[in-house]
Amino acid sequence: MPNLLFDSLFGIHAGKTTPFLHLADGRTITHEAFLETTAQIANVLTRSGLKAGDRVAVQVQKSPEALALYAACVQAGLVFLPLNTAYTVDELTYFIENSGALLIVCDGQSEAALAPIAERLNAKIETLNADGGGSLMSQAEAAPASFATVNRDGEDLAAFLYTSGTTGRSKGAMLTQNNLLSNAQTLVKEWRFTDKDVLLHALPIFHTHGLFVASNVTLAAGGSMIFLPKFDIDAVIAQMPKATAMMGVPTFYTRLLDDGRFTRELAAHMRLFVSGSAPLLAETHVQFENRTGHRILERYGMTETNMNTSNPYDGERRAGTVGFPLPGVELKITDPETGATLPQGEVGQIEVRGENVFKGYWQMPEKTAAELRADGFFITGDLGKIDEDGYVHIVGRNKDLIISGGYNIYPKEIELVLDEQPGVLESAVIGVPHPDFGETVLGVLVPEKGQSPDLAAIQDAVKGSLARFKHPKELILLSELPRNTMGKVQKNILREQYKDMFQPA
């Protein structure tokens, strides 16, 4: 029995001396050298007593060695658990304990803080620093550069990804080899990736986007990556002439547009810009196309499913939509109360089914049963609709739905109006407690640079566009919206901040 994921992403490059990773300092790592490092790490992991199915919790900075650690876990049949570098010790304690990880790999600076947790949970701890140093690699350098790949079936677990946990405890989404591989292979075809592609990779690799989309797609296609530690505008602009494609979050593209060095000439040889992890403003689409001639391809995915939909490579990439369901992915809009499929054009909850959909939540059978139907459809928690041309629109999260005076209000509808107003860069609409209506609408606006939006005029514009029950009770100006590391607006923080705004004194 082969190791499906390793053989299909990594093993196919055995012996290839072509570049795989181009580093910011000018170094190049070939496919062959990368696989040798992978094998050395896999030897260290198995020699420490880890066996197929064991979990490895990893909180390290982005580096070639960190990517090789992921590959080594796949080769050794271990379950890879990448953790956000911003997580605190308290948060890490939950993830490590909940997952039952037997090995923790962390930055050397975190070792002292995590050592007591490792000791209490009877887990080993190794270090891996941003420069490739640390105890893991010092052992790996002395280990053999070959490793007998552990057999794993497509339904065996390859990774855990913990959800962001904005409501309640984070859930460990169990992703199989089939989940990851099927999605990567689909995206290679849909986005036309080949072994000639050079991906400009400035995303973190503790998240689906940077690891299971960007890296896996490049591996499946046999291409190479310009592997930057993070998004640095100077480095991105310097490296872009050597790239053919880029994947990013919306802030990558707004920062590029804010820089005069980002010109049509700089982007002329690029064939593809992909955006995801958070909604892209329609204005950004327009500005980007006007500046470069390229239309950004926006897609939709999530922790539990990897990618579900994509705007077309060939055909209209429609701003404000996430395109069509990917091949092999079924998508429907259902009534949140009854689960019945809704007519085209109506707003409801998005459900998806396909080989990309996860196996369930680790040690949470009730949560799994509540969100993963017996027929395989996953209730995403996102609200959306399918327009007359088949494009999928994301309206918001189910938990962001506002119910005011018995009316259902979808924030996205109001945000689209607010975003169009003079002087407004972006907006976030939330529901906050109200003594008469249960909830009422609050609009939070971020002004464009140097602008002071006329709030009264904006309220008048809303009144002309939307029914009265959708009108914001008040508009508030903020310099920026709270976001997580992948650029998603954290509306839960805004709701907490303004929860008492309309309560009686």
N, C-alpha and C positions, 0 to 999 in steps of 0.2 A: 504493500500500500504506500503510495507516494505521500509527500507533504505538498498538497495542492497549492497553497498560497506561496510557500517558499519556492517551489519549482517554477511557478508561473511568473513570479515577480523578480526573484533573485537568481535562482539556479540557471535560468536561461542565459545569463550573462557570464557564466563561468569561462575563464580564459580570455575574455575580451579585454584588450588593452586600450580601448577607446576611452576618452574622458567620461566620467559620470558626474563628478562634482567639481565645479570651478569655484574656488574660494576667493574672498575679497582681497586676500594678501597675494594673489597671483598663483598660488599653488593649485595643482590639478590632481584629483584622485581618480584613478581608472576604475572601471567596473571590477577588474581582477583584484586590485589592491583593496577595494572596499569589501569584497567578499572574503578576502584573507583576514581582514580585521574582524569581520562578522564571525568567522569561524573561531578566531582566537577568543572572542568574548563568549561565544557559545560554550567553548571548552571550560572557561572560568565558571560560568553559570551551572553547568552540570556537575563539575567537580565539587561545587559547594553543596551538593546534595539535592538540588532542584530536579524535579522530574516533570514529565509532560502533564499539563493541566494546572501546574502551580502558578500562582500570580506573582508578578514582579512589579512593584510600585516605583515609578520613576518621576522624580522632580529635579530636572537638570536644565541648564541653559542649552540653547540650540547649538549643535556642533556636528561635524561629520561622525564623531564617535557616538553621539546620542542617537543618530539615525542608524548607525551600525548596531547599537544595542537593541533597537526595535527589530532589525533584521535577525539578530542573534536569537531573540526570544521566539520569533517565528520558526527559525531553523531548529531550535531545541524543543519546540512544541509547548512553549510557556505562554501564559496569558499576559499580554503587555498592558500595563495600566499607566498611561501618561497623565501627569498631574500638572495643572496650571502653576507656573512659577510664582504667581502672586499669592497662592494659598498660604495661610498661616499654619503654625504648628497645630493649633486646635482643629482646623479643618483637615489637615493631613492625618491627624490621629483617627478621625472618623473614617476616612477613605481606606487607610491601611488596615484598621481593625475590621471594618465591614467586609473588605475584600478577602481578608485572610492571607494577605501577601506574606510570603516567606522571605522575600528579599526586598530591601529598600535601597534604591540608588539615588543619591542626592549630591548636591554641590558640597564641597568640603566645608564651606562656611555654615552649612546647616547641620553638619554631622553631630555636633555637641547637643543641639536642641532635640534632634530626633533619636539619638542613642537611647535615652530612657524609654521611649515608646517602643523601639525595636526590642529592647531587653524585656519589657513587660509582655510583649506579644510573641516573644520567642522567635523573632525574625532577625536575619542577618542584615548588616548595613555595609554598603560600599559607596565610595565617592567617585564622582565624575565631574570635573570642572569644565568651564567654558573653553579653556585652552587644550582640552584633551587629557589633562593630567588627572591624578587621583588614584586611589587604590585599585579601582576596577581595571584601568588600562595598564597600570604597572604589572599586574598579574597577567593581563592579556598578552603583553609584549613577550612574555616568556612561554606562552602557550603555543601549541601547534597551530599552523595556519590552515589546517584542514579539519573538518568535522563531519561525522556521519549524520546526515540530516535525519531527524526523528520523524517517523511516519505519523501523519495526521490526516483525518478525514475532513472533507469539506464542511461537515456539520460540527466539527470540533471548535471550541472557542479559540479565538486568536487575540481578542482584546476586550478590555472593559473600558468604557468611557462613562464617567459620572456626569449626570446632568447638572445644570448650574444651581439647582436648588433654591430658586427664588421663592418657592412656596413649599415649606416643609423640608425634610431631609433630602439630600441628593440621592438619586437612584443610580445604581450601577448597571448600565445597559450592556448586555452580553452580546458581543459581535462575533459571528463565526467566520471561518475562512471563506465560505461561500459568500457571505454578506460583503466582505471587503473585495474579494476578487471579481465577483460579478459586476459590481459597481464600477470598479476601475476599468474593466474591459469594455463596458458599455460607453464610458466617457471617452476612452481612446477613440472609439469609432465615431461617436457623436461630435466630438470636438476636433477630429482629424489629426490626432497626434501621431507622429512617426519618430523613427530613430534619428531623424534630422533635427528634431525640435530641441531648443535650448530654453528651458523654463527659468524665468527670473523669479526665484523663490525667496521672498522676504517675510513669509508667514511664520508664526510659531509652529512647532511640531508636537505640541501637547493637545492638539485639537483636530477634529475631523478634517477641516479645510486644508491645513498644512501637511498633515500626515497621510490621511487616507484618500484625499483627492489629489493634491499636488504631487506628493512623492510617489504614491502608488501608480498614478496615471503615467508619470514619467518612466517609472520602472517597467510597467506593462508595455509601453511603446518602445523601450530601449533607447530613450533620449538621454539628455543630460540636464543638469541644473546649475545655475549660478546661485550658490547656496549662501545667502547673506544671514548673519546672526539675527538681524531684525530689520524693520523698515527704517532705513536712513535715507533721506531724500538725496543727499549727495552721492551715496553709493548706488542707489537705484538709477539715477540719471547717468552716472558714469558707466554702469554696466549694461544699460538698455541696448546700446548699439550691438552688443554681442548676443542678444536674446531674440527669440522668435515669439514667445508667449509669456504672459504674466497672469498670475491669479492673485487677487487681493480682496480686501474689505473696502467699503466705500471711502473710508478716510484715506486710504492709499491714493485714490483717484482725486479726491478734493485737494490733497496736499500737492500732488503733481500739478494740478491746474493752477494752484497758487504760486507756482514757481515759473518765472519767465524762461528758464532754460528748457522747459518741457515744451517742445515745438513739434510741428508737423514733421519736420525733417528728422528729429530724434526718433520719432515713432514710425517712420515711413516703412521700415523693413519688418516691423512686427506684424504677425498675422492674427493674433488673438489676445484680447484682454477680457478676463473673466472676473466677475464680482459676485460676492456672496457673503453669508454670515449675518448680514443686516441689510435692510432695504436701501436701495440706491435712489436718491432723489431724481425726479424727472429732469430737473434743471442740470444736474451733474451729467446726465446722459447727453443733453443738448450741448452743453459747454464742451464736453469731451469730443463729441463728433465735430463740432465747429473748429476746435483747435487742431485735431489730429486727422480727421477723416475716418476714424475708427468708431464703430458703435459697440459699446461695452456689452458683453453677453452676460446677462444676469440669470442665475439659477437658484434653486431652492432645495435645501437639504436640512437635516437635523442629526443630532447625536445618535438617535435610535435607528436611523435609516440610511445614513450617508445621503447621496443625492437622489431626489425624487423627480424633479422637473428641470427643464432647461429651455431657454430661448434657442431658436434654431441657429446652427452654424450658417446654413444657407437659408435665406428667407428673412422676413422682418423680425428684428429683435425689438420687441415692443416695450418701451419705457413704462414703468409702473406695473409690469407683469413679470412672472417668472417662467413664462413659456409654456411648454407642453409636457405631459408626463413622459419620462424617458422610456425607451423600449424595455418591455418586461416589467414596467411599473403600472399598476392599475391605480387610478385616483378617482375618488368620488366625493361629492359634497352631500353631507347628511344633516338631518335635524338632530341637534344635540339632545333633545328630549326623547325622541322615539328611535333614532338611528335610521330612519327611512331616508332613502335617496331623494334629494330635492331637485326640482326642475332646473334646467340650465339658466344661469343668470341670477339665481337666488343665493343669498349668503347663508352659509352653514359651516359646520366643522369639516375639516379636510381629513379624509381617511385614505390610507395607501396600503397596497399589498404588492409584494414582489420578493425576489430573491435577496434584495437589499435590506429587507426589514429584519431587525434584530430578533434574538431568540427569547428575550424577556429580561426582566430586572432581577439582578442577583439577590437571592434570598428574600424576594418580595412577591410571593405568589398572588397576593390580593391585588397589589398594584398592577402586576402583569395581566391578571384576568380583567381588571377594570379598563385597561388601555389597549390590550391586544386581543381582538375578538377571536372566537373559536374558528372562524373561517379564514383567519390570517390577516384581516384588515387591522391596521394600527390606527388608533384615534390620535392624531398628531397633537391636538390641543390648539392648532391654528385654525382661524376662521378665514374662509375664502369663498371665491365664486369662480365659475368658468364662463367666460363671455361667449358671444355668438360665434366668434372665430376659433373657440377652443383654447384660448390663452387662459392660464390660471392666474388669478389675482389673490394676493394675500391681504386680508383686511385687518388682521391683528391676531392676538392670542385670545383664546377663550376666556382666560382670566382677566383680560383687559376689556372685555365687553362691559359697557355701562348700562345699567338698568335704572332709568330715571322716571319716576311717576308711572311705572308699568311699561314704559317704552324701551325697546332694545336699541342701543346706540352703538354704532361701530366707529371707533376713534379714527380709523384711516380716512373715512369719508370727510370728516371735519379737517383732518390734517392736510388733505389735498387742497382744500380751499385756503387754509391758513398759509400753506407754503407758497401759494401763488401771489400773496399780497406784497406790495412794495416794501422793501426794507427787511423782509423776513427771509432768513437763510433756511431755517427748518423749524419744525414744531413737534410737540408731543401733547396728545390729548389724553387726559385721565379722568376717571370718576372718583369723586371724593364724597364722604358722607354729608348728607343734607337732612335737616330735621323734617322737612315737608315732603321731599321727593324720594327719600332713601339715599339716592346718589344724585349728584349734579355734575355737569361738565365743566372741567377746568382746562384752559388752554395755556400751555407753556411755550413761549416763543424765544428763539435765538435770533438776534438781529444780524444782518449782514455787516461786514466791517465798516465802521464809520457811519452807520445808519441808526436812526431813531424812529422806529415804526410808529405810525399814528394808530394807537389802539382803538380809538373811537371809530376811525374810518374802517379799520379791519372788522370791528363788530358790525358795522353797517353792511359790509361786503358779505359777511356770513349770513346776515338776515336776508339778503337778497338771493342767496344760493341754497339755503337749507331750511327745513321746517323748524318751527319755533322750539320744539323740544330738544333739538340738537344744538341750539346756540350755547356757546360757553357762558357760564355764569360770570366768569371773570377771565381776563387774559393777564399773564404774568411774563415779564421779561427776565431771561437768564442769560449769562454769558456763554454757557454751554450746557448740554444735556449730559446727565450721568450715563456712562457707558461701561460695558464690561470689556475685557481684553480683546474681544473679537469685534467690537464696535456696535454691539446691540445696545439700544437705549434701555436702561433699567427703570422701567416705569414703577416697579415696586418701591424704589427709593423715592421717587416723586410722590407716590401715594402716601407714603409714610410721612414725608416732609410736610404735606399740605392737608393731612387728614382732619385737622381741627379747624380748618379755615372758615367753615360755615356753621360750626357748632355754637350753640348759645353760650354766652360767657358765664 
